[in-house]
Amino acid sequence: MEKYQQHLQDAIKSLKLADHMTYVTFPLINEYRLLLKIFDEIYKSVINNVNAVLCYEYLYKRIRLYDNSEDNLQTFSDRCAKNYSLSNEQIKKILEIIDLNKKHKKSAMEFVKKEKVVIMSEGLGVKTIDLYLIKEYLLVAKEFLVCVSKKVADK
């Protein structure tokens, strides 16, 4: 199995888990801290999709891969994303998910307030995650997976 296929399978697995937690588990237990776990699964799916695209394009010698993940992400957004029928809005949302995960990992504090998870950064910057945002990110991740699967399966 090629490396890009493994990334694609991992993306599907994470996306199924995030979808199930969003539409089945969360309404059942109504625990807002679960939103962070759902967001992590969406992030894993997006990153695996990005890696699948990069590995696939590298396999066919269309791009170069770098040791730095930031450079690879830049290569994805500049050179690969348009070839996979992703709109500017979808690319923006994908990069937003990746950026929010960085802020989440570096955050000094996280707490639940009024049906939202508040992520507080060291500079006292605040980002919030609510169910609406999770569903929006989930939709973007699904669309991304469909675009990647369609392009990779065509070959």
Secondary structure, 3 states (H helix, E strand, C coil): CCHHHHHHHHHHHHHHHHHHHHHHHHHHHCCCCHHHHHHHHHHHHHHHHHHHHHHHHHHCCCCCCCCCHHHHHHHHHHHHHHHHCCCHHHHHHHHHHHHHHHHHHHCCEEEEECCEEEEECCCCCEEEECHHHHHHHHHHHHHHHHHHHHHHHHC
